[in-house]
Amino acid sequence: MQVIETLAEGLKRELKVVIPAKDMEARMNERLEEVKGRVRINGFRPGKVPFAHMKKLYGKSVMAELVNEIIRDRPTEILTGRGEKSATQPEIAMTEDQSEADKILNAEADFEFTLSYEVIPPIELKDMSSIAVTREIVEIPDSEVEEQILRIAESARSYADKDGAAENGDRVTMDYEGKLDGVPFDGGKDEGAELVLGSNRFIPGFEEQLVGVKAGDEKVINVSFPAEYPAANLAGKDATFDIKVKAVAAAEPLEVNDELASKLGIESVDRLKEIVRGQLESQFGNVTRQKLKRQLLDQMDALYAFDTPARLVDAEFEQIWRQIASDLAQSGKTFEDEDTTEEKAREEYRKLAERRVKLGLVLSEIGEKAGVEVSEDELNKALYAQMQQFPGQEKEIIKYFRETPGAIAGLRAPIFEEKVVDHLLTQISVTDKTVTKEELLADDDSEDSAEKADKPKKKAAKSEAKAEAGEDAADAAPKKKAAPKKKAAAEDAGE
């Protein structure tokens, strides 16, 4: 086998691989000899089939198998022999001429193919001792736990039907249908909807007009959707809602006790407090972790400078750009609305993609040199976490990860990265600092700077906010635009 380098430009490589016809024929003959005793052909006893006849019948198919095996196995062997790592799966090109392909399968021509790829550049690891970061820690006061407990209690509050007019704090059960210029719009209709007056769950002006209604009342209310409403067809529009009040209920006294805990499936109020405190510590801990990691990666970014493989950057950029385009489409906004242009945005996100790739390669090199590994148990836990997000689809998820190339690598990568970060935190200076909740959360979106797509200026209608709200804007027309918020402790406490 000959390997001839035909291109070495920057990180780009192209190799021409030639396997002589005689070598291919020799391998084919060996393979035929191996199966000779197992072949069953009418007119011949087992093991007595003339080799020439076997070659005539099976030669081409065996040669095709050999070609596929070479294409599958040799690229890795060749790159390993050259001491190179390909940034992506090498591109393989073979002859497309049918007559030439037939000659190869008949061992009448050398088998030639080309490998095109980009190498991962050599990375000289830097001394990290100069890096210093601050770990901001929030000590959870009892008042914060109590505040969360009250929110949980509010979510579990009982209501009793009343005959009188609805007041702030009462719960109104209703059917409604929204209209623009007298025409119903998609997502503007609901039956049996419950709304606590004064909760500010719906768009401005909606709840206020329900004060004073009674069970059995029918009413038309007039509202204006906010200009920044995420559904572009509704933003800034005047609308009417036909309301049919089915019931009005008054809130019963709010009590935080063992009975409340029991309603949530928890043995006692003390245990509820423990759960809430744990959730708060986890939430603030996640923010602490991301801010710490951000400081580390920002300083690492300044330490390293090298060319990044264009194919990796292209793939990363396309992933970022798809998310940006999707977010803008959902919000009905344009780049001009965000005080930028598509050209400037592309340039900005291209730089972000380059940063991501560079830091990813550095972290990979550090992890490899440090012997960082991801265990099967850690992968299984990550897979289980995926399945928990989609109850009832466990079999489909397992099938996906079994059959989709790269899916398991997608699970392994973030675990590996976090373990490398843990390793680095033992190599640098880390100073703990106690801060308030407000200081920790100030100017923070809990996203790592190497992992977030820095949106153009003010990115409207964040998809993560809608995901947390658990609904599409068009399917909840009267409701206010959802805003990013902390996960309510009540959700987990009730599980």
N, C-alpha and C positions, 0 to 999 in steps of 0.2 A: 504494500500500500504506500502510495506517495502522497504527501501533504505539501502543497505548494502555496505559500502566502502570496496572494495577488493584490492585497490592499492592506496598508497599515497607515491609516491617517487619523491622528488624534486617538480617540478610543475605538474607532471603527476598524474592523478586521474582516477580511474575506479570504477564504481558503478554498483551493481547488483540491479535491480528493480523488485520487485515481487508484482503482483496484484492477490489476490486469485481468484480462479474460481468462487466462490460464489458472489464476488463483481462484477465480469464481467457479470455474469448472471443477477444479480439484475439490472445493468445499461441497459443490453439488454432488459429486461422485461419492464423497464420504457420507453425505446425508442419505443418499440412495442405498448405499451398502448397509447403513444402520437399519433401514426399514425392509431390506430385501426379504428377510425371513418371515415378516409379518404380512406381506402383501398377498392378497388373494386375487388371482386372475384366472378366468375360465380357460381350461385347456392346459394349465400348468399346475404341478404339485407345489405345495408350500415350500419356498426356499429354492425352487428350481427355475424360476423365471429368468430368462436370459437378461443380462445387464443391459444390453443394447435396447431390448424391448421395453424394459422398465424406464430407461432414459427417454425413449420416444414418448411413452405415455405420461410420465410424471416429471420429466426434466424441467419443463417451463414452470410448472407450479412450485417445484422445490426452489428453483432459482428466484422466483418472485418472493417466496418466504425469506430467502437469504437477503434479498435487497431490502425488504422491510425491516429485518433484524439489524442490518447494517445502519440503516437510516435512524433506527431507534437507539442503538447502543454506541455506535462509533463517535458521534459528535462529542459526547461526554468524555470518552476515552481520549479523543484528540485534544480537547481543551485541557484535560488534566495533565496530559503529557507535555503540553506547552506551558503549564503553570498559570493558566488563565481561568478566570471566572466570567461567564457571560452574564451581562446585566439582565437580559431577557432570554426567552427560548430562541436559540439560533434559527434563522430562516434557512431552509434547505431548498435548493433548486436543482432539478434534474432535467434531462432532455424531454421535450414535449413532442419530439418527432417519433411517430409510431414505428416507422421502419427501423430507426436507431434503437428504440426500446426493444423491438423483437430481436435484434442482433445481440443485445445484452442478455436477454433471457435465453438465447440459444448459445451463449458463451462464444459468440463470434466477434464481440467488441468489448473493450474495457468498460467497466462501470465507473462513470464519473459523476460527481455532484459537487456543488459549491455550498459552503457554509458562510453566511453573513451574520455578523453579530457585533455588539459593542462590549468591550471588556469593562469590568469594574476596575476603576483606577486603584493603584496601590495607595493605601492610606497610612501615613505615618502618624501614629497616635501621639498626641501631645501630653505634656505634663499638666495634670488637672489641679495641682495643688494650689494654684493661684485663684481658683474659682471659689467664691464665697456667696452663700445664699442665706436668706432669712426664712425660717419656718414660722408663719403666723398661726398662733393657736388661740382658739376661743374657749374660754371656760364657761360652760353652760350654767347660767344662774337659774335658781329655782323658779324665778318669775317667768323665764322663757318656757320652761316645762309647763307651768301652770297656764300660760297663754295658749299653748298648743292643746292642752287638755280641754280648755274651754271651747276651742274650735271643734274638737272631737265631740264634746257634749252637745254643741250646737247642731252638728250634723246628725246627731242621734236624738234630737229633741222631739218630743211627742206633741201632736196637735189634736185639738178637739173641735168638732164642727160647732159653728155658732150661727145664730139667726140674724144677727145684726150686720151693720155695714163693715166692710173691710178697713182695717187700720194698718199703719206701719207695724211690721212685726207679725201680721197675720199671714197665713198661707192661702193663696187663691189657686183653686184648681179650675182649669179652663180649656176650652177649645179655641183656637185662633187660626185666622187665615190672612196673610199679608197680601197687599195688592199695590201695584204701581200703575197710576192712572186708571184705576179700576180693574186692572188685569192681574190675576194671581201670578205670583212668581215662584219659581222652583225653590224648595226648601223653606218656604214661608208659612207652611201649614203644620199644625200639630194638634193632637187630641189628648185630653187628660193631662196637659202640662201643668206642673206645679211651680209656683213662684212665691217666694217669701217677700212681701213688700218691704222695701228698704234695703234689700240685699245688693242692689245695684248689679244684678246679673244681666239684665237686659239693657238695650241701648237707652240713652238718655231720653226721658219723657214718657217712656212706656209704663213704668211701674207707677209713676205719680198719678196717671190718669185712671188707675184701678182703685185708688183710695176712695172708699165710699160705696163700692159695688156690693151687691148682695147675691146670694145663690139664686140662679134663675135669670139674672139680668143679662141683657144683650146690649152691646155697646160698640161703637166705632171710634177708635182712637187714631190720632194723627201724630206721626213721628217723622224725624229726619235722620237718615243714617249718617254717621260721622264721615267726614271726608276721607279719613284714613281707614275706613272699614275694609277688611281684607277681600271681600267679594266685590270685584271691580264693577259689576253690573248694578250694585246697590249703593256703592260709596257716594255720599253726598246727595242722595236722592230722597225726595219726600215720598212717604208711603202711608197707607192706611191699614189698620188691622181690625177685622171683624172679630169681636170677642163674644163668647158665650160662657158665662160664669156657671160652673157646675157646683162649686162648693166654696165656702169660706170657713177657715178653721183658725182658732186662736192658739197661740203657743202656750204649752203648759210649763210650769216652773222648771228652771234649769238646775239640776243637782248633779254634782260630781261625787259619786259614791260607788259602792260595790255593785249596785243594781245597774248603773251605767256600764261598768266594766263587763258585767254579765251579758248585757245586750250586744257587746262587741265580741263576745266569745272569749273573754279574758277572766281569770279567776278572781281578781281583786283589783281595786283601784290602785293599790301600791304596785302591783305588777304592771298595770297600765302606765304608771309614771316611769317605771324602769324602761319599758318599751319605747316610750316617747323620748326619754333622755337618750337612749341608744340611737334612735333614728336621727335626732338632732346632732349628736356627736358624729354620726356617719356622714350626714349632709355637709356639716362644716368641715369635717375631715377631708371630704372629697375636694372642696374648694381649696383648702390648705395645700393638699397634694398637687393640684393643678397649678397653683401659683408658684409653688416651690419648683415644680418641673419646668415651668415657663422660665424662671430665672436661670436655671441650669442650662436649658437649651439655648437661650439667648446668648449666654456667655460662650457656650460651645460653638455657636454659629460664628462668633467673632474670631474664634481660634483657628478654624479650618477654612481653607480655600483651595478648591481643586475643581477640575472639569467634571461635570456630571453627565452620565449617559443620556443622550437625547431621547432615546426611546422610553426610558423610565420617566423622564420629565414630561414627555408628551402624554404618557398614560396618566400621570398624576394630574396634569393640567386638565385633561379631558374630564376626569372625575370631578374636579373642582368646578369646571365650567358648566357641566350638566346640572349640578346642584344650584349654581347661581342662576342659570337660565330658568330652571324650574321654579325657584323662589320668586323671581321677578314676574314670571307668567302667572303664578298664583296670586300675587299681590296686585296684578294689573299695572305694574310700574314699568318704567323704562330707565335706561342708564341716565338719561337727561334728568329724570325726576330725582335721581340720586346724586346730582351735581357732578357727573362724570360722563365719559363717553365709552362706547364699547371698546374702542381702540386702547384707551387708557386702562380700562378694566382688564383687558386681556394682558396687557403688559404687567399690571400689578399682580395678577394671579399666576402669570408665568414665573415671576420672581418667587412667589410663594411656593409653587411646585418645585422649583429648583432648590429652595431651602429645605423643603420636606425630604426630597430625595437625598440631598447632601447629609442631613442629620440622620436619616434612616441608615445610610451606608456607614456612617461613623459609629452609630450605636450598634450596628450589626458586627462591625469589626471589633469593637470593644467587648461585646458579649462573647464573640468567638474566642478571643484571646483570654478572656476571664473564665471560660468554660461554662458559661451560662446555658442552661438547658431547660426545656419545657417538658414536664413529666406527663405521662398518659393520664394521671389523676387530674392534673390541672386542665388538660384538654377536655376530659370528660365533664368536669365542673362547668367549663365554658359552654360546652354543648348543651348541658342540662339547663343552663341559664337561658340559652336561645330557645329551648323548648318551652320554658316557663312563659315566655313572651307570647307564645302562640298555642294556648291550650287546645287540645283536640287535633293538633296537626303534628304530633310527635313523630309518627311514622314517616310522614312526608319530609320532615326536617332531617331525620336520620338518613333517609334515602338520598336527599340532596347532598349531604356531606360525604356520603359514601361514593357517590357517582360523579360529583362535580369536581373536575381538576382544579386544584388551588383553593378549594373551600376550606379544607383543614388548615392550610397555610394561613388563610385569613383569620382563623381562630387563634393560631399559634402566635402570629406576629405581635398583636397588642400585649399578650402575656409576656412574651420575650422582651419586648421593649420596657415594660414596667419592671421586670426583673433586672434589666441592665441599669435602669435608673436607680433602683435600690442599691445595686453594686456601686454606682458612681457616688451616691450619697455617703458611702463609707470612705470615699477617697478625697472628698472636698471638705471645706469648712462650712458647717451648718450651725446657725445660731437661732435658738428658739426665742420667740417674742410673743408675749401675751397681748392680744388685741381684742377690741370689742367686735361684736357681730357686724356692726356698720362698717368698721374699718376693714374687716376681712372681705366684705362683699362690695366695697367701694370700687367702682370702675372695673368690675370683674364679671365675666360671663361664664366662668368655670370652664373655659376651653383652653387647651394648651396652644400656645402661639404657633407651634410647629404642626398642629393638627387642625387648626381652624381655618376656614376660608374667610379671610378678613374682608367682610362685605363692603361694597362701595359706599363709603360714608355712612349714611343711616339706612341700613337694609330694612325694608318694610316687610311686615307680615312674616316674621320668622317661622319657618316650618316647624322648628322645635317647639315653639310656643303653641302652635296648633296641635302638635302631637300630644303635648302635655294636657291641653284642654280636652283632647279625646274626641274631636269632632271637626268636620269641615265647616268653613264659614257659611257656605251656601246652604248647609243643612241645619243651620241654627240661626236663621235670619234675624229674629228679634234680639238675639243676645249681643252683648258688647263684644268688641274685638278682644280675643284672648291675649293675655300678656304672660311672659315667662314668669313662673312663680315656683317657690319651693314645693316639693311634694308634700301634700298634707299628711300629717302623721295619722290622721283618722283612717286613711285608706289601708295602711298596713296594720294598724291596730285592730281593725275589724276583721282581718283575715284569720 
